[in-house]
Amino acid sequence: MTDIPNRRTVVLSVFGVAAAAGLFELPEPAIAAEDPELSRRFKELSESGNSTCSAKFTDSIATMPATARIKGSCCSPMELKRYGEQVKGLAKYRAIPMIPGDPYDIAAATAQQMMPYYDLKLTGDEQKAYDYAMANSEEKGPCCCPCWRWKVYGGLAKYLIHEHSFTGEQIVDVWDLSDGCGGDA
């Protein structure tokens, strides 16, 4: 009798090869077991996002219904481990409603509130805090490119500096935790 693998073994082998080839990501077992809701949200956001880096998308935010959501990564695929770190890290800022608790799921109303702050003229000391964040954040700014996130999170930084006396170091922390470009850094 020939030893033929059962259907489950063949399917799992095919999935393993596809995952190893980078065709899709298998959830990291530790994170999936630790927080199944986070894994579910990751799957939803990474597979059905609407965020893009286009100027057209940036302009569309102003006309989105307040209840609309801006979802997903705009540049690179999301990474589950990093997503978990970000959501966990952003929890410390939940007392400030303007800071989204999930960098890959942002209420359009929140983005609409943040964008006008981008053009806010800061005082000398406030500008120093903003300049510090620009020089020291992982992306050397609120995002990897001047897209909608740059304007929204640049506006958020100015709001936090001006209204909540955030330091440059605190802005770096918020920006680094809020990086929605995807990837693991």
N, C-alpha and C positions, 0 to 999 in steps of 0.2 A: 504494500500500500504506500502510495506517495504521500509525503508529508506536505500537505497544502495548508498554508496559513488561512485562518478563518477571516471572514470579511472585516471584522473589527481590526485585526492586526494589520491588514492591508491598508485600510482607511487611515489608521493612526500613523502608519509608516509614511503614507503619502503626505499627510498633514505635517509630519515632522520634517520631511524633505522640503516641503514648500516653505515652512517657517524658517528653516535653516537657510534657505535661498533668499530670505527676505521678502517673500511674496506677501506675507502677512505675519502679524505678531501673535504668539500665543500669550495669554495672560500670565504674568509671573505668579506662580502658585502661592507664594507667601503673601503677596498683596491681595490676591483674589480670596484667599482663605481669611485673611485679616479683616477685609472690608469688601464684602460682595457688592454693596451699593456703589462704592467707588469704582469697582471694576465694571459695573453695569453702565455708570455714567461715562466712564472712559470709552467703552465700546460705542455708546451712542454718539458722543461728541467727536470721536476720531473717525467715525464712519459716515456721519451725516451733518458735517459742518457747513456753514454758509459764508464763512469769512474769507475775504480775498484781500490782496494788497493793492487793488486797483484804485485809482482816483475816483472812478465811478462809484465804487462801493463806499468810499469815504464820504462822498457827497450824498449818498443815499441814506446815511444814518440820520440826518436831520429830518427826513420825511418818513422814517419808519414809525409805525404805531408804537406807543410807549410800552405796550405789552410784548413787542417783538423781542426776540433773543438773537444775539450775535454769538454764533457757536463755532467751535472748532479752531484748528490751527490755520494760520495763513501762509506759512512758508514751508515747513517740514512736517513729516508725520509726528503725531504725539507719541510720547513714550510713557508707559504706565507708571514706572517707578518715579520718574520725575514729576508726573502729574500728582501722585500721592504726596510727595514732598511739598509741592506747591500748595495744594489745598490745606494740608496740615499747617504749613507755615503761615498762610494768610489768615487762619483762624484767630490769630492774636490781634488782628485789626478789625474784628467783627463789630466793635463798638462804633466804628466810623462807616456808616452805610454807603458812602461814596466809593469805598474800596471794595471791588467785587471779590467775593470769597472764592470764586472759581475763575481763573484767567481764560478759560475756554468756554465760558457760558456767561455772557454779560447782558444785562437788560439794556435794551435800546434806550430807555429813559435815562439810565445811569450814564451811558456814553454821551447822550445829548446834553446832560448836565455838565459833564467834564470838558467837552470840546471848547466851549467859549473861554474857559480859564487858560487855554493855551496861549491866547493873546494878551493875558494879564501882564502888565508891567510890574515887576517886583522891585522892592527897595534894594539898596546896595547889599545889605546882609542877606536878604532873601535870595537875591541873585547868586551870591556866593554859595549858598546851600544848593541851589539848582545846578550851578556849574560844577560843584563837587560831584553831584550825582551823575552828571553827564560824563565826567572824566573817570569815574570809578565803578559804574555799573558794568555788568558782564557784557552788555551790548553797546556800551558807550553811548547810552541814551535809553529812552523808554522802550525801544524795540530795535530790531535789526535793520529796518529800513524806514524811510519816511512815509509810512502808510497810515491807515486810520488809527492803528494802535499808537503810533508816534504822537498823533494829535490828541487822542483820548488820554493816554497815560502821561503825556507831557502836561496836559491840562490838569490831570489829577495831581501831579507833583506840585504844580504851582498853587493849586487849591490847598493841599496839605501844608505846604510851607507858609502860605499867607494866612490861612484860617486856623490851622492847628499847630503852628510853630514847629513843623517837622524839620529836622536837621538833614543835611545832605546824606549822612549815613543812613538815616531812616528811609529816605527816598530810595537809596540804592537797594535796601532790603525789600521795599515794596516792589520796585521795578524788577528785581531779580526773581522774586517769587511770582510776579505777574507775567513773566515772559510767556507770551502766547504764540511764539514763532514755531514751536514744536521742537523736537529733538530732546537730548538729555542734558543740555546745559542752558 
